[in-house]
Amino acid sequence: MKSMTGFGIAELTKNGIDLKITVKSLNDKYLSVKCKIPKEFPEYISYRIERMITELLRRGSVFITVYMIEKKEIIQKKLLKDDLIRNYLDQIKVISKKFDLKPNISISDIFSLEKVYKSPIEEYDPQEFLELILDLVKKAVQRLIEVRQKEGEDLEEFFIKSINRIEISLSTIELSIPNYIQELKTKTSNRIEKILENYIKKIDEDKVISEVTYLYEKSNITEEIVRFKSHLNKFWEIISIKDQPVGLSMIFVIQEMQREISTISAKYNNISIFPEILKIKEEIEKCKEQAFNVE
């Protein structure tokens, strides 16, 4: 079991530049990936990073940010792209002549132009640089997975304790059924006897028996208890699954347990057991909330 929330980071210093990659993930029903890279990077790098993430993670909103910091000595030695600057100046001359303008171009204006500097990544072979970035991303994601794994272990411990508490309360409810049904039968029988004593006309015995049977069946929650136990067994199976996403299955089973306890609460009019029903509802709600964090 893994959590869907976490954070990972990987850094590398090479050829005068510092590369840092951060990976953050949040809850999501499916897998969505967003990548932010420096403007100097080719756009296809973002695509390759996003594609690689789909092979490493299953669910969650994943945000990858790539940072590049150039060393001071590299900045000082930064080379201008002479051909590009020459092209800019030629274009300015053409526009000036065409519209009869007198341009006032300063050195600072030239330095402020985009892409007039040679980027340090241009010193790399494109494929080599791509592999360098992807390897760094993989390291960051691996650290993210380790965090998600640790949080998943904490979640598993939480679910185990919560389900144990539910089973204790459910057992208390189940043990109370025979006495409650017997009390219900006794009370109903006494009421019928009193009615018969004061009733002058003939009573339809079959109708009376039918009404008593209906009252008994309406208050009998044995089937709901059996189904609830089945859902608990399924939940234990899900918790034991390793290296597979289980969050959606977990939420489905929790919803089924929620339906059963709501039915039990509506049918079982045993005031002494209400605290146990309330405990189960509270634990189910906690489990549901935490299940949204599970991959």
Secondary structure, DSSP 8 states (H G I E B T S, - for coil): --BS-EEEEEEEEETTEEEEEEEEEE--SSEEEEEE--TTS-HHHHHHHHHHHHHH--SEEEEEEEEEEE-HHHHHT--B-HHHHHHHHHHHHHHHHHTT------HHHHHTSTT-B--GGGGS-HHHHHHHHHHHHHHHHHHHHHHHHHHHHHHHHHHHHHHHHHHHHHHHHHHHHHHHHHHHHHHHHHHHHHHHHH--S---HHHHHHHHHHHHHHH--HHHHHHHHHHHHHHHHHHH--SS--HHHHHHHHHHHHHHHHHHHHH---GGGHHHHHHHHHHHHHHHHHHTTB-
